[in-house]
């Protein structure tokens, strides 16, 4: 049994206890092979299923990325530094989930502090993709994506700082959606890069993504960047009609078809674009020159924020502690804690961030990247004045084999070109399954990305449902 949320809540013959038991049993069985969950919470299920099952969503089983704090339960962020951290409070998105009667069945593992490009930087273990032999399922939310794709839960929450919801969704053949920055509260979510990070949703269908996003979104005074207009989306019953949808103008950036795009994915993407053109939706080629600068822009801004955000993990204020009296100096103590309990990828980004924020480099790198960020935002604003949707591939290549890119992080970073711009500009974006392509004698999923202007989730979901139907019908 692998059902969608929409089918589950409309089917009176499916009993919550039976459905939850099925998913938990499946998740534990699958976990022995694919390692999606770092821990299960049977006591949480036992304490809440009776009450939640009486409500509209009938205790729909969901996986939660371990960077999202849950009161009285461990939230380890995939790191040795927080291996046994028990949060005294829950993230706002968890509180909202409980208000809407979703039932957490466990915490999905993740790249350490969400810093990784292939689910291989977790302190605990590496996750496998169900579609290929020894392939990763995507990036830091890859565990959550693998859980949904494998039938371990109906849906999952992840976080998206650069790609970490949409790219795993593409690599696992499911839907992944990152909302407008500020739509979902960041309170209770361990920061990676605060100005870029946003909680996102992973589901089997666009309908399910909309239902789940409405459950977790909303204004939160505890988050200084929370958007007061988020409540408008949550409470809105507005639906874009087909007559309006057919008036949409879709832009396809020529920069998206760069030489690094896998030829099979490029062919599949262009075929999808032609299908849309033949369905009477206006699709035009456009130019977004700043798109090609998004990767260096991001890899300047993101490490700088990481260096600042993780500075508090020093073995005294936060994180695991040791006997400081044995250290020769306080500096030596800090060095021993951070060198031993942070993984290689985290150290790499802290060092890079410290470099770009140094007095010698701050103006040349960091400020220059911030100015470029404003130019990218202006470019998107100008484009969305004329177009409703921007369409690109989600990933330039399919999920690669575990261990094959560890010695070349730069090559992994270059896979971010399509997804990074939405985070830099704070835009909503969603990845849908586009089809399968062959790689090393295996058929692997890939995705197509839909972007819209800020606070245009209604347009994104309307077009996403239409595109999903087109892809399902024609594939």
ABEGO torsion letter per residue (X at the ends): XBBBAAAAAABAABBAAAAAAAAAAAAAAAAAAAGABABBBAAAAAAAAAAAAABAAGGBBBBBBAABBBBGBBBAGGBAAAAABBBABBBAAAAAAAAAGBBBAEBBBBBBGGBEAAGAABAABBBBBAABBGBBAEBAAAAAAAAAAAGABABBBBBBAAAAAAAAAAAAGBBBBBBBBGABBABGBBBABAAABBBBBBBABAAAAAAAAAAABEBBAABAABBAAAAAAAABABBBBAAAAAABBBBBBAAAABAABBAAAAAAAAAAAAAAAAAGBBBBBBBBAAAAAAAAAAAAAAAAAAAAAAAABAGAABEBBBBAAABABAAAAAAAAAAAABBAAAAAAAAAAAAAABAAAAAAAAAAAAAAAAAAAAAAAAAAAABABBBBBABABBBBBBGAAAABAAAAAAAAAAAAAAAAAGBBBBBBBAEBBBBGGBBBBBBBBBBBBBGAAAAAAAAAAAAAAAAAAAX
